[in-house]
């Protein structure tokens, strides 16, 4: 069955970095658009970044442009989110999302990122 397992979250000081990973299985990974979303307490889940199947097309929400980088490794069914210059406003649960070529959507269970001194 489809599985998306996030890892790499944690507590980091402002200005620090984290790298989130999402391990995918159970579907044709290279044909799927992969995205990272985040949800802070009391707020709606929002798109952070997305990447096309080949990895050549990426999209970022304005608040993370220049700080976050999404990438994927199709050989190992992995998608990453490198987060630099983290700010308290980046504190949220981060979720991996897969959109299949047939339109089905799957989510991971999330990993918590807390930016605090």
Residue pairs with C-beta under 8 A, 6 or more apart in sequence:
1 26
2 24
2 25
2 26
2 27
2 98
2 106
3 23
3 24
3 25
3 26
4 22
4 23
4 24
4 96
4 97
4 98
4 106
4 107
4 108
4 109
5 22
5 23
5 108
5 109
6 20
6 21
6 22
6 94
6 95
6 96
6 108
6 109
6 110
6 111
7 20
7 21
7 22
7 23
7 111
8 18
8 19
8 20
8 21
8 111
9 18
9 20
9 93
9 94
9 111
9 112
9 113
10 18
10 112
10 113
10 114
11 114
11 116
12 18
12 86
12 113
12 114
12 115
13 115
13 116
13 117
14 86
14 87
14 88
14 115
14 116
14 117
15 85
15 86
16 86
16 115
17 82
17 83
17 84
17 85
17 86
18 83
18 86
18 113
19 80
19 81
19 82
19 83
20 36
20 80
20 81
20 83
20 94
20 96
20 111
20 113
21 78
21 79
21 80
22 34
22 36
22 78
22 79
22 80
22 96
22 108
23 77
23 78
24 32
24 34
24 77
24 78
24 79
24 96
24 98
25 77
27 98
27 100
27 106
28 100
28 101
29 74
29 77
29 98
30 53
30 54
30 74
31 53
31 100
31 101
32 53
32 98
32 99
32 100
32 101
33 50
33 51
33 52
33 53
33 98
33 99
34 50
34 51
34 70
34 72
34 79
34 96
34 97
34 98
34 99
35 47
35 48
35 49
35 50
35 51
35 96
35 97
35 98
35 99
36 47
36 48
36 49
36 50
36 70
36 79
36 81
36 94
36 95
36 96
36 97
37 45
37 46
37 47
37 48
37 94
37 95
37 97
38 45
38 46
38 48
38 90
38 92
38 93
38 94
38 95
38 113
39 45
39 46
39 92
39 93
39 95
39 110
40 91
40 92
40 93
43 92
45 95
46 61
47 59
47 61
48 60
48 61
48 64
48 68
48 70
48 81
48 94
49 58
49 59
49 60
49 61
49 64
49 68
49 69
49 70
49 81
50 58
50 59
50 70
51 57
51 58
51 59
51 70
51 71
51 72
51 79
52 58
53 74
54 74
55 71
55 72
55 74
58 70
60 68
60 70
63 89
64 83
64 90
67 83
67 84
67 85
67 86
68 81
68 82
68 83
68 84
69 81
69 82
69 84
70 79
70 80
70 81
70 82
71 79
71 80
71 82
72 78
72 79
72 80
73 79
73 80
79 96
81 94
83 90
83 113
86 113
86 115
87 115
88 115
88 116
89 115
90 113
90 115
91 113
91 114
91 115
91 116
92 112
92 113
93 110
93 111
93 112
93 113
94 110
94 111
94 112
94 113
95 107
95 108
95 109
95 110
96 107
96 108
97 105
97 106
97 107
97 108
98 105
98 106
98 107
99 105
100 106
